[in-house]
């Protein structure tokens, strides 16, 4: 199993970025896919999740959009109006879409996912 993020970088406050995660080695269409971020020295926190039916969950919906392309086995995260507080390392995660994960409200908990990418750094400057 491999998850490979890309699209991070440095951007000024108010700018936009599109993160991508190419997934291989698992039945993509059966998996829930999430984006997490980690601040230095902190635990990973959930940003958004999309399940295998395309339903989405967000911590903050107004500035991010999660999407998936099943044909390309790729997960995306569109981020708009980026703020200094968005500076973090962003990770994609994948886990079989079991009922507790889809409907149990724990999608933002890192322990729910067994497959992780290496992360991509997002740095927002003023």
N, C-alpha and C positions, 0 to 999 in steps of 0.2 A: 504494500500500500504506500502510495506517495501522494502528498499534497504539496504543491509548489505555489507559493504566493509571489505576486509581482505587483508593481504599480505604486509602491510607496515612494517617498521622496520628500524634498523640502518645498514648502509652499508658503506664500504669505497669507496672513489672516484674511479671511473672506474668500479665499480661493477654493478650488475643487480638486478632487482626486478620484480616480477609479481604480480600486484594487481588484485583482483577479486571483483566482486560485484554480489551478488545473489539478484534477484528481484522477488518479489511476490505481488500478489494482483492486477495486471493489465495485459491486453493482451499484453504480451511481444513482440510478433511478429509485433505489430502495432506501436511500440514506437521507437523513436530515443533515443540513449543512449550516454551520454557524460561523459568524465572525466574532472574535474576541479581541480585546486589547489589554495590554499590560503596561502599567506605569513602572518606572524603575523601583524595584524592591517591593512591588505589590502583586497581589494575586491577579490572575486573568479575570476580566469581567466581560460578560456577554454584551455584544452590541446589537446583533440581529441574528435571526435564524429563519431559514426557509425549509419547510418540510417537503416530503416527496410528492405532495399534491399541490405544491406551490403556495401554500398558506404561509404567511409571514408573521414574525414576532419582532418587536423592536423595544429597545430601552428608550430611545429618543427618535421618533419617527420623522420629525420635521426636517432633519438635515441629512438623513441617510436613506438609501434604498438598496435592499438586497434583492438579487435575482440569480437565477440559475439557467444554464443552457445545457440541457440534458444531452443533446446531440454532440456537443463539444466537451462534455464532462467538465464544465467550468462554472465556478461560482464567482459572482461579482459583488462589489460593494461600492455604490456611488456615494461620495461624501461631498456635501456642499457647504458653503459659508463656514469654512473651517475656522476653528478658534484655537487659541493657544492651548486650551485644555485638551484638545484632540491629539496633542503630541504624545505618541506612545508607539509601542510595537504592536502590530496587528497580526493576528493569527487566524487561519481558517481551520475549522474542525469538522469532522464527519462522524456520524454514528447512525447505526441502523435505526430507522424510524419506528421504534416501539411506541405502543400507546402511551406509556408514562411520559416519554420524551415529547411526543406530539401534543398531548393534552394535559399533562400533569403540572405544567407551570414551572418546570425546572430547566427550561431550555437554556437559561443564562448561566447555569452552573457548570463549571469546567469539568467536574467529575462525571458528567453525563456522557462525555465524548472520549473515545479511545484512540482516535486518529487525528493527528495534528501536523500542521506544516511547521516550517522553521521560523516563520514570521517575516514581516516586512516593516521597516521603520517609516513612520510618518512624523515629520517635524514641521510644525507650524510656527512661523515667526511674525513678529509685528512689523 
